[in-house]
Amino acid sequence: MAQVRELNHERVESRARAQRHADRARREVNRKRERKSGVTGWVADRAGSWSLDERDWTFIERQKFFWNPLLDYWFRMEVSGWERIPEPPALLVGVHSGAPFPWDAWAIGIQWWRQFGEDRPLHGTAHDALMAFPVIGAYFRKMGVLPAAPDSMSAALAAGRDVVLYPGGERDSLREWTKRDEAHLAGRMGFVKLATLTGVPIVPIATVGGPDAMPVLASGRRLAKALQLDRVARLKMFPVALQAPWGVSPALLPEIPFPAKIRAAFQDPIEVDPDPDRAGDGRYLRDKYEEVHASLQGGMDALARRRRLPLLG
């Protein structure tokens, strides 16, 4: 009985600590957004307008007529490791591909919904530019997607909800097809700090096959720099891909994905030290980052060995 009371006390303290961090993050992010102007300010304002309650379960239920056949027959998706997922909340971390509509990331979210339904909601995350776009942003919000920002993610975790994050952003989602089986987190360790400050475990998600749905031929870094996309929409790449129905074309166009086989596997959870001081310890953050990266790469290597055909899986 004493152990149960102690465990409950720890959970209450952890939740309160997470909520305090979420409140601080909200104030800090709002100050940063208020300093932006022009197109950048417009994107920041629209992306910053979010709520944990925008998810529309009726809307999601109707999506099954599109997603179920797509996942089962087009992508022939296989998912393993459900038993490794700890009690909520958890921060799931992975790599993805195929922006602006990363099929593998969406597939993970839909499979999660198929597994847990409304009992355990998962919040996906997306780039500010996508959340700000009128039609796409509205769809994302109805599906429970939040901006990939410290305030929204910490608020969801503090509320006891799971969050999935792709730290590599456009650098991994638009990486060249020749690097499709490489775990690329872009050196961004913010997710470790987030998990530490909110006291939640990190669950790596290994996936392969997503890049085959839209093979990226070139990253287009120089073109993005020339167009100043980083200043306008925080994009450092303007990639060229092979996609249907356009052929070789800019990868930012809406496409019909190729019938790639997507495989995913949840890895063992990685616990973090809930001591807030750890969030400022560079060595600790780096060590945990490398641990997550190694777990992702090991999982991706294992899944890639099961591939029989280059594009069809």
Residue pairs with C-beta under 8 A, 6 or more apart in sequence:
14 199
14 274
15 158
15 160
17 197
17 198
17 199
17 274
17 276
18 154
18 157
18 158
18 197
18 198
18 199
18 200
19 158
21 154
21 158
21 197
21 198
21 276
22 151
22 154
22 155
22 157
22 158
22 198
25 150
25 151
25 154
25 155
26 151
26 155
28 150
28 151
29 48
29 149
29 150
29 151
30 48
30 151
32 44
33 41
33 44
33 45
33 48
36 44
39 232
39 233
40 231
40 232
40 233
42 132
43 128
43 129
43 132
43 232
43 233
44 128
44 132
45 132
46 131
46 132
46 137
47 128
47 129
47 131
47 132
47 137
47 147
47 149
48 147
48 149
50 131
50 141
50 146
50 147
50 152
52 123
52 146
52 155
52 156
52 159
52 161
54 141
54 142
54 144
55 121
55 141
55 142
55 143
55 144
56 142
57 118
59 142
59 143
60 113
60 142
60 143
60 144
63 110
63 143
67 106
67 110
68 114
71 77
71 107
71 110
71 111
71 262
74 257
74 259
75 103
75 107
75 209
75 213
75 257
75 259
75 260
75 261
75 262
76 259
76 261
76 262
76 313
77 107
77 111
77 261
77 262
77 263
77 264
78 261
78 262
78 263
78 264
79 108
79 111
79 263
79 264
79 265
79 266
80 264
80 265
80 266
81 265
81 266
81 267
82 115
82 266
84 203
84 266
84 267
84 268
84 269
85 203
85 266
85 269
86 201
86 203
86 269
88 120
88 160
88 161
88 162
89 156
89 157
89 159
89 160
89 161
89 162
89 163
89 198
89 200
90 162
90 163
90 200
90 201
90 202
90 203
90 269
91 153
91 157
91 162
91 163
91 164
91 165
91 191
91 194
91 195
91 198
91 200
91 201
91 202
91 203
92 122
92 162
92 163
92 164
92 165
92 202
92 203
92 204
92 205
92 266
93 164
93 165
93 166
93 167
93 185
93 191
93 202
93 203
93 204
93 205
93 292
93 296
94 105
94 108
94 164
94 165
94 166
94 204
94 205
94 206
94 207
94 296
95 166
95 168
95 172
95 183
95 184
95 185
95 207
95 296
95 300
96 102
96 104
96 105
96 166
96 168
96 172
96 173
96 207
96 210
97 103
97 104
97 172
97 173
97 174
97 175
97 180
97 210
97 211
97 213
97 214
97 216
98 104
98 173
98 210
98 211
98 213
98 214
98 257
99 127
99 170
99 173
99 174
99 251
99 252
100 130
100 136
100 252
100 254
101 254
101 255
102 166
102 173
102 210
103 210
103 213
103 214
103 257
103 260
103 262
104 207
104 209
104 210
104 213
104 262
104 264
105 124
105 164
105 166
105 173
105 210
106 124
107 210
107 262
107 264
108 164
108 205
108 207
108 264
109 122
109 124
109 143
109 144
109 164
111 264
112 120
112 122
112 162
112 164
113 122
116 122
120 162
121 144
121 161
121 162
122 144
122 161
122 162
122 163
122 164
123 144
123 145
123 146
123 152
123 153
123 156
123 161
123 162
123 163
123 164
124 140
124 143
124 144
124 145
124 146
124 164
125 145
125 146
125 147
125 148
125 152
125 153
125 163
125 164
125 165
125 166
126 140
126 145
126 146
126 147
126 148
127 147
127 148
127 169
127 170
127 234
128 147
128 148
128 149
128 233
128 234
129 233
129 234
129 235
130 136
130 137
130 140
131 137
131 140
131 141
131 145
131 146
131 147
146 152
146 153
146 156
146 163
148 165
148 166
148 169
150 190
150 194
153 163
153 165
153 194
154 194
154 197
154 198
156 162
156 163
157 163
157 194
157 198
157 200
158 198
164 205
165 191
165 194
166 172
166 173
167 185
167 186
167 188
167 189
167 190
167 191
168 175
168 184
168 185
168 186
168 188
169 186
169 188
170 235
170 236
170 237
171 184
171 186
171 236
171 237
172 183
172 184
172 185
172 186
174 216
174 219
174 237
174 239
174 251
175 182
175 184
175 211
175 216
175 219
176 216
176 217
176 218
176 219
177 211
177 212
177 215
177 216
177 217
180 208
180 210
180 211
180 212
180 215
181 208
181 300
181 301
181 304
182 297
182 300
183 206
183 293
183 296
183 297
183 300
185 289
185 292
185 293
185 296
187 289
189 285
189 286
189 288
189 289
191 202
191 292
192 202
192 272
192 285
192 288
192 289
192 292
193 279
193 285
195 201
195 202
195 272
195 288
196 272
196 273
196 274
196 275
196 276
196 278
196 279
196 285
196 288
197 276
197 279
199 272
199 274
200 272
201 269
201 270
201 271
201 272
202 269
202 270
202 272
202 288
202 292
203 266
203 267
203 269
203 270
204 266
204 267
204 270
204 292
204 295
204 296
204 299
205 264
205 265
205 266
205 267
205 296
205 299
206 264
206 265
206 267
206 295
206 296
206 298
206 299
206 300
206 302
206 303
207 262
207 263
207 264
207 265
207 300
207 303
208 262
208 263
208 300
208 303
208 304
208 307
209 260
209 261
209 262
209 263
209 303
209 307
209 313
210 260
210 262
211 260
212 258
212 260
212 261
212 310
212 311
212 312
212 313
213 257
213 258
213 260
213 262
214 241
214 242
214 243
214 251
214 255
214 257
214 258
215 241
215 242
215 258
215 311
216 239
216 240
216 241
216 251
217 239
217 240
217 241
217 242
217 248
218 239
218 240
219 237
219 239
220 237
220 238
220 239
220 240
220 250
221 236
221 237
221 238
223 238
224 230
224 235
224 236
224 237
224 238
225 236
227 238
229 235
229 236
229 237
229 238
230 236
238 250
238 252
239 250
239 251
239 252
240 248
240 249
240 250
240 251
241 248
241 249
241 250
241 251
241 255
242 248
243 249
243 251
243 253
243 255
243 256
244 255
244 256
244 257
244 258
245 255
245 256
246 253
246 255
258 311
259 312
260 311
260 312
260 313
261 307
261 312
261 313
262 313
263 303
263 306
263 313
264 303
265 299
265 302
265 303
267 295
267 296
267 298
267 299
268 295
270 288
270 291
270 292
270 295
272 278
272 288
273 284
278 284
278 285
279 285
307 313
